[in-house]
């Protein structure tokens, strides 16, 4: 593991924030690691919400649509709360302040083209009605049906007061870990027309009674088709 880029927090973690606040990320990574078969990345159809039930509201699925650009295909309630709206179909960069979006685009390529694991420490913009809020973002690559690395399982945990939404973040530090791939496997694509995602969405529907239900009128994890 090595720094892809850094700034703000030299050790890659928020000062004074207990690691327990970000235990959700460890849960999601442990689940993802459990699905790995040697050097092979997990497939999207292997993801079962029951395996990450405790972190489901903080979990999302990204699809790479172009170099440095990935959008939300599925998103938990925590993303909805941060932005004050449904984020399905929106780019991941919508969570980041404009000055940090080029840095995010560069870091995203380490996930899909590397492929690799990415961890980003975040500090929310502050102002009237927007108190201190920090976050940690984890992205884990997944392979699609044809072997392309154009999907990522993600988790975002925050610490602090939400305040007035939408909340956007500056990037404090970025940590990447390059993964070895078996010889001959295909890497990330430049661009293609995305296909519907099935495994996670269908499982989320099938096992919804066993998972926490959000208040009426607020979206849980749902499927987004590319034509939406």
C-alpha positions, -999 to +999 in steps of 0.1 A: +000+000+000+013+034-009+002+070-012-013+078-046-013+115-035-017+132-002-023+164+015-039+178+046-035+147+068-001+132+064-010+099+080-041+093+058-066+095+088-085+124+103-069+137+135-088+130+166-114+108+150-118+073+165-112+045+140-145+030+153-163+057+135-151+042+102-156+005+111-182+003+084-154+005+058-136-024+074-167-044+073-172-038+035-136-044+027-136-077+047-167-089+028-150-079-005-118-097+004-138-128+013-152-129-022-117-127-039-104-159-054-067-155-052-058-127-075-092-127-092-115-098-084-150-104-071-178-103-097-207-080-095-232-109-094-215-122-063-224-092-041-252-101-016-265-073+006-268-098+035-230-098+037-228-061+044-262-056+061-247-034+088-232-010+063-259-011+036-270+025+041-234+037+035-227+014+006-230+021-031-221+007-065-202+028-091-199+023-128-171+037-149-185+055-179-153+072-192-117+077-180-118+094-146-157+094-145-179+070-125-215+074-117-237+059-090-257+028-101-270+020-066-267+041-035-277+038+002-296+063+023-265+080+036-256+094+002-292+107-002-289+124+032-256+141+023-268+155-010-304+161+000-315+142-031-314+108-049-279+104-063-286+075-086-271+083-120-251+112-107-212+112-109-192+105-079-176+139-084-208+155-073-197+148-037-165+167-042-158+205-043-149+217-079-113+223-070-108+186-061-125+170-090-095+166-112-077+150-083-106+126-078-106+117-116-069+108-114-075+087-083-104+069-098-083+055-126-062+037-100-093+017-091-104+007-126-072+008-147-049-003-120-069-021-107-066-011-071-082-002-038-087+034-031-093+052+002-100+089+003-101+111+034-125+140+031-133+173+049-166+189+042-170+225+032-180+246+062-203+277+065-236+289+079-256+258+088-227+236+078-206+225+109-175+203+109-180+170+090-153+146+079-155+114+059-137+084+046-144+069+012-135+033+002-136+020-034-131-017-043-130-029-079-154-054-093-154-073-126-185-072-149-199-101-168-173-100-196-144-095-173-140-057-175-131-038-144-157-011-148-176-014-115-166-006-080-182-014-046-180+017-024-186+028+012-187+063+026-186+068+064-188+103+080-181+118+114-197+150+126-230+169+121-247+168+087-262+203+088-276+220+058-274+199+026-260+194+001-226+187+017-195+185-005-160+176+004-125+187-001-099+158-005-076+157+025-056+126+014-057+098-011-043+063-005-042+037-032-032+000-032-025-016-065-037-052-070-022-079-090-043-094-118-040-129-133-023-128-167-047-124-196-076-108-177-091-077-193-087-043-176-109-013-175-125-001-207-123+034-222-160+037-228-190+015-235-228+015-233-234+001-198-256-029-191-281-032-163-267-044-129-286-073-116-271-093-087-271-065-061-304-050-070-322-083-071-308-094-038-316-061-022-352-066-033-354-102-022-340-096+012-355-062+019-376-074+049-345-085+068-328-051+063-336-017+080-363+002+062-358+040+056-386+064+064-415+065+039-407+084+007-369+081+009-350+058-015-330+027-005-306+009-028-322+007-062-313-002-098-305+025-123-304+017-160-281+036-183-310+048-203-325+067-173 
